[in-house]
Amino acid sequence: MNTFLDIVIILSIIILAFSMVGMVYRMVKGPSLHDKVMALDAFGVMLMAMIALIAMTLHTTYLLVVILLIGILAYIATIAFAKYLEKGVIFENDRDHSE
């Protein structure tokens, strides 16, 4: 049974690798900036899945911290890109200096 699970994990890694190549193509050649941002977000999710499958293959839990870190960074990057696409700036400096 363990051999069957290893085969399924290896096949999943191969399929994810091909999907990641497609996402890299979309990030480079996307028709609009919105498509590129969505491809970057999907690439982050696929990268987390790939690392989880590698952690299952290596029978380790040390890579879970890496998965969480990538998830946090992908979330922050998605929020920053969305704010940039909406307003044109990431940090706003509209404080009232009349005091």
Contacts in CASP RR format, 6 or more apart in sequence:
PFRMAT RR
TARGET T0000
AUTHOR 0000-0000-0000
METHOD contacts of the structure
MODEL  1
MNTFLDIVIILSIIILAFSMVGMVYRMVKGPSLHDKVMALDAFGVMLMAM
IALIAMTLHTTYLLVVILLIGILAYIATIAFAKYLEKGVIFENDRDHSE
6 57 0 8 1.000
9 53 0 8 1.000
9 56 0 8 1.000
9 57 0 8 1.000
10 57 0 8 1.000
12 53 0 8 1.000
13 50 0 8 1.000
13 53 0 8 1.000
13 54 0 8 1.000
13 57 0 8 1.000
16 46 0 8 1.000
16 49 0 8 1.000
16 50 0 8 1.000
16 53 0 8 1.000
17 50 0 8 1.000
19 46 0 8 1.000
20 43 0 8 1.000
20 46 0 8 1.000
20 47 0 8 1.000
20 50 0 8 1.000
23 39 0 8 1.000
23 40 0 8 1.000
23 42 0 8 1.000
23 43 0 8 1.000
23 46 0 8 1.000
24 39 0 8 1.000
24 43 0 8 1.000
26 35 0 8 1.000
26 36 0 8 1.000
26 39 0 8 1.000
27 36 0 8 1.000
27 39 0 8 1.000
27 40 0 8 1.000
27 43 0 8 1.000
30 36 0 8 1.000
30 39 0 8 1.000
33 85 0 8 1.000
34 85 0 8 1.000
37 78 0 8 1.000
37 81 0 8 1.000
37 82 0 8 1.000
37 85 0 8 1.000
40 74 0 8 1.000
40 77 0 8 1.000
40 78 0 8 1.000
40 81 0 8 1.000
41 74 0 8 1.000
41 77 0 8 1.000
41 78 0 8 1.000
44 70 0 8 1.000
44 71 0 8 1.000
44 74 0 8 1.000
45 74 0 8 1.000
47 70 0 8 1.000
48 67 0 8 1.000
48 70 0 8 1.000
48 71 0 8 1.000
48 74 0 8 1.000
51 63 0 8 1.000
51 66 0 8 1.000
51 67 0 8 1.000
51 70 0 8 1.000
52 63 0 8 1.000
52 64 0 8 1.000
52 67 0 8 1.000
54 63 0 8 1.000
55 61 0 8 1.000
55 62 0 8 1.000
55 63 0 8 1.000
55 64 0 8 1.000
55 67 0 8 1.000
80 90 0 8 1.000
83 89 0 8 1.000
83 90 0 8 1.000
84 90 0 8 1.000
END
